[in-house]
Amino acid sequence: MIIKLKASASKEAIQQVIDFVRAHGLDVDASLGKEVTLVGVIGDTRQLPKQALEFLPAVEKLIPILKDYKLASREFHPENTVVKVNGLKIGGEQLVIMAGPCAIEGEEQLLEAAHAVKEAGAHVLRASAFKPRTSPYDFQGMGEEGLKLLRKAKQATGLVTETEVLDVRDVELVAKYVDILRVGARNMQNFDLLREVGKIDKPVILKNGISSTLKEFLLAAEYIMAEGNRNVILCSRGIRTFETLTRFTLDVNTIPLLHKESHLPVIVDPSHAAGIRELVQPMSRAAVAAGADGLLVEVHSHPEKALCDGKQALLPSDFRQLMSDLRKIAPIVGRTM
């Protein structure tokens, strides 16, 4: 349920509404807009005496929420959420580009890629210290040593950093080293992990599962937000279809649909969606044209030697060309770079 308050309501009257709801064992989340104030009621509203609530002087009307994902819903939060991290705004006017190698393989490899994407204009360095792999015999990442290298790359370039977290036991460790945590597709419905990252005070990138519906995706975001962390960034990374020529299929429909359903920022990972280097640039351009707030792109200086996903990683020269293309597209869709 959403409680719409009168524009003339005083702070004391608004607090009376909040206290009333909490007195009945429910929680609230207030959205203070420029023209309207909404109070979202979190919990089973059947125990709330709605008639008595409507008589409170600050209340204009009660609005039932039909969506299961209340906190992530645009019904509750009509204005776009802008996630702020180290001066960077994700979900605003600026198109935010996150780029770097799939996995951290060593200091030289990471620093070379970090400097390359920085010089090309990227805002965030993406690189994974922990790697979930289909085969247990494949490279699994460098763990904490990789996190230390990621922090060193941040110090060398000034880039905001992000990396994937796989296990509830590693959330605190990863949060100590990076600015943004990422929950990958395989863990989209790892509810214990979602709850754990919901308790930290750092932004979280949440990727859709390879066969998930948009409702399931937004409910996964709800798990994070219900724990108190509202800085969630949705990442569309493609879905599994009958097509075998590509790794996955980038469903461009999801970009405007997610913006319609939710107030959260939406970024796109064209690298994992395509799985083919030559497709990453056109898919990136399509994503931006469709309204993506940013991109998550893999870049590797020597993809032929990469220990993970070399076939989909752009060369630094390819990435520079992509950034040049995006600078032309961004103004057309009302974005800055």
N, C-alpha and C positions, 0 to 999 in steps of 0.2 A: 504494500500500500504506500501511496505517496500522499502526504498532506501538503496541500497548497496553502500558503499563508497569505494574509492580506498585505498589500504593499505598505500599508500604514502601520503594520504591527511593530511594536517597540521590542527592544532586546529582552525586556522583562517578560513580555507576552510570549515571545518565541521560546524563551527558556521554560515558561510554564507548560507549553506544549511538549517540549522534550522531556521534562520531568514527569508529566502525566504518562507518556508512553513507557518510560523506563520503570515507573512505579508498577506497571503491569507485566514486568518481566521481559520486555522487548528492548531491542537496541535501536538507535537511530543514526542516520547519516544526513547531515544538513548540506544542501547545495545552495549557496548564497549567490544568486545571479544578479545581474545589473537591474533587471526589471521584475524578477519574481524570485521568491524564496521557497524552496521545496524541502520537505523533511521526509526522508525515506524511512519507513518502518521495517526493521529487519527481524524476522521471526514469524511465528504462527499468529496471525492477526485475529484469529477467531476468539482469542481470550481478551481482546481489546473492546471495551464498551464504546462503540463508534458513535452512538447518539450523544453520549456525554462529551466525547472528544469534539464533535461538531459544534457544541455550544461554547467552547473556549473562544474568547474574544479574538484571538489572532488567526483562527482557522477560517479560510474562505471555502474550501471544499476538500473532500476526500476522493482520491483517484485510485481505483484498484489497478494493480499491475498484473497483466495477464502473462507476462514473460516469467519463466523460471529464473532467468539470470537478471536479478533485480539491480544489483550494483553496477553491472556492466551495461545495463540497458540505457538507451538514449531517452526512454520515457522518464527515467529517474533523473538523469543528468543531461539535459538538452544541449548544453554547450560542449564543444570539443575539449577533451582533456589534453593538456600539454604537459608532457613529462620533462622535467628540468633536471639536468645533470651536468655539473661543472660548467655552468654557463650556456650549455647547449640545450635547445628546446626541440623536443621531438613531438610532432603533432601540430605544430604551428605553421607559419608561412614558409619556413625554410625546409627545403628538401634535404634530409639527412642521409648521408652515405656512410655505411659501415663496410669496411673492406679489410682483407688480409687473408692469410693462409687458413686452410681448413684446420690444420693441426700445427701445434708448435713442435718443431723437430730439432731445434737447436738455436743458439744465440745468433749466429751469423745469418741463418735463414730468416729468423723472425725480424731482426733489425733491418735487414735488407728490404723485406716486404713492407715494414712499417714506414721506413723513409720514403719508399716508392709511392705508397698510397697517400701519405701526407703531402708530398710534393704535387700529386695530381689533384688534391683538393678534398680528400676524404675527411670526415669529421670523427669517425670512431674506428679504432683498430679491433677487428674481430679475429680471434684465434683461439683454438680449443686446447686446453691442457689435459682434459680428460676426453677420450673418444669412445663413444658407444659403437661397436662394430658388429656386423652380422656374424662374422667368424671370430671365435675366441683366440685364434692364432694370429689375427691381424694386429697391427700397431695400435696400442690402446692409449697413447698419449704419454706425456712426461710427468703428469701429476703436479705436485707442489713445485718441483723444479721448473716446470713450464710456467706456473703462475709467477714465480720470481722473475723469469725472463720477460713475462708480459708487463710486469711492473717496471722493469728496466727499460723496456721499449716505450712505455708511457713517459718516463723521465727523459728519455732521449728525444721524443717527438712532441710531447704535450698533448697527444691524442687521448680522447676518452677511450676506455678499454671495456671490452665485453668478452665473456667466455661462457661455455656451457657447464652446468652443474648436473651431476648424474645421481647423486646419493644424498639422502637427508643428512648423513654424517659429515658431508663435505660442505654444506651450505655456509657455515660460519667461516671455514677456511677460505673458500673462494671469495666470499664477501670482503675478506680482509685485504685481498690483492687487487680486485677489479672494481670498476664503476657500475657495470650492468651485468646481471646474471641472466643466463639463457636456459630455458627449459626446452629441450629438443622434442621432436615429433614422437619419439618412442616413449617419452615420459609425459605426454600431454595428459594422460589420465592416471599418473602416479600421484594419487591424492595426498599421500603422506608428504611427498616432495613439494607439491603445490602449497600445502598448508605451511610447510617450513619456510619456503621463500616468501610466503605471505607475512611472515613475522619480522622480516628484515627491513631496514630503512634504505633500500636501494632498488632502482628500477629493475623490472624483470621482463625479458622478452619471452613470450610464450609462442611456440610453433604449433601449428595444427597437426593432428595425427594424420597418418597417410590415408586412412579410410574414415575419418571422423566427419560428422555433419557439422554445420555451422553452430547449431544449438549445443552440441557436445563441446565444441571449441569454446564458446562463450561461457558455458557452465564451468569449464576448466579454469577460465579467467576468474570466474566468480569465487572459486575455492581460494584463490590467492587474495582477492579483494576482501573476502569475508574475514580474513585474519588481520586486516588492517592496512595492508599494502595496496594503495590505489594506483601506484605507478606501474601499470601493466601496459606492455606494448605487444600488440598482436602481430604475429608474423605468418604470412601465407607462404608456405614452402612447397606447394604442389600436393597432388593427391594421386593415389594409385588407381589407374584405369586399365582398360584392356590393351592400351597401346604399349608396344614393346620397343619401339625405336628410340624412345626417350626414357630417361630414368623414372620420371614421374610426369604428371601433366599439370602445368600451371593454370589453375582455374582463375582467370582474370575477373570473372563474375564476383568472386568473393570480396574484392576490394571495395566496390561501391556498396555491396550488400552489408559488409561489416560496418561501413560508415553509416549506413542507414539504421542498422540495428543497435550499434554501440557508439559511445562517445570516445572510446579508447583509440590511440594512434594505431595505424595499420602500416606495416612495412612488408616488403616482399623479398624472398630469397630465390632469385632466378637461377642460381647455381645448382642448388639441390633439386629444384623443379625440373630443370632441363637435363642436367648431367652431361651436357655436351658443350664444350667451350664456345663453339660457333653460335649457339642459340642464346647464350647469356646476354649479349648486348641487345638483340631485338626484343627479348623478353623483358629486359630492364626498361627499355623505352616504352613498351606497351604498359608496363605496370605504372610508370609515372604518369602516362597519359590517362590511365584509368583512375588516378587519384591517390596513389600510394603516398604515404608520408615519408617514405625512405626506402632504401635498399640495403640488403645484406649480401655482399658479393665476395666471392673467393678470388684472391689474387696470390700468385706464387711466382717468384722470379725464375724458378727452374721446375716447372710442373712435371717434366719428364722424370725427375728424381723424387717427386713428392711421395711421402709415405701414406698419403690418404687423399683420394679424390682429385688426383692430378688432371684427369681428363676434363674436368669442368672448371678448373682454375684459369682465370685470365692471366696473361702475361702483363707486366707493368705497362707495356706499350698499348696493349688492348684496353687496359683500364683508363689510360689517359685519353684514348679516343672516346671511350664511353662517357667520361666526364665532360668532354667537349660537346658530345651530342646532347647530354642532359642539360647543359647550360643553354642550349637553344630551345629545348622543349619546356623547361621549367617555367619561363615567363608566360608561355601560351596557356598553361593551366594554373596560373596565378601563384607560382612558387618562386622563391629565391634560392640561390645556391650559396 
